[in-house]
C-alpha cells in the first residue's frame, strides 16, 4: 500500500537521478517545502523526458496526453497509480499552488512537439511563460511570499532562466531540429537560421549573441527583486538558484559567438561560488 511519504521519496529519487543544478539549493528548504519543491521538479522532469527521450513525435505526444489525463484525474481527486502525481497534487493542495501551473507546464512541453521555430520575441516568450514562468509561479507558492508582486517577479525569473537555458544549449537544440531564437532577431543582426544550421558562424553572430544576452540580463535585473518579497526560507533557495543561473549567463557572455558552435559549460567551482555568494549577500551581489 502506498503512502504519501513514499510518493515524495519517489520524487526525490527522480531529482537524485537527474544531476540537476537545482538539487543543492532545494536542500536549503525546510522539510515540507523541500518535499513540495522536489515534487514540482519531478513533474517537470518527467514531462520533459517524455519528449526528449521518446523514439518519435507520436510516442512523445501519446505519453504527454496520458500524463495530462492522469494529472487532471489526480487534481479531481481520483486515485492514480503514479506516485509522482500523487505527490505533486499533495503539493498543489498543501501550498495553494494554482493548478493551471501544471497545465501550463504540460502545454509548454507540448510546444516542443508542435513547433521548432519562433518568428518573434512575443512568440518565444509565450513558450517561456508556459515551460518556465509557470514553474516559477508554482515554486513561489510553495516557498511563501509577502506580496502579490512575487507572482509577476517569478514570471520574470522563469523567463530569465529559460532564456539562459536556450543560449547555453543552442547546438544541442539544433541537433534536435529546434531553433528557439526568434527569426526577427536573426534578420535584425544580418544573419539567418540557415547560416546557423550550416555552421556558417560569421561576425554577424557576435551581434546576435550580444542582443540575446542583453535581453536575458534585463530579465535577471527584474527577477532580482523577487528576493525582497519571499519568505525567509524561500529567499535562501531562490538566492542559490539565482546565483547559479546568473553565473550560467556569465559563462554564455564569456563565450560570445561561440555559443553557436558548442554547448556552454559553466565550471562547477564557479557555480558553487556564485550560489554561496548570492546566498550570503543577496541578489545584488555581482561576481
PEUR-V464316 format. One record per helix or strand of 3 or more residues. SS is the DSSP state (@ for helix, = for strand). FROM is the first residue (numbers start at 1). TO is the last residue. If there is no record, write none. Layout:
SS:FROM:TO
SS:FROM:TO
This chain:
@:4:18
@:22:26
@:31:52
@:57:75
@:83:95
@:99:114
@:121:143
@:149:168
@:170:175
@:183:189
@:193:198
@:204:229
@:232:260
@:268:281
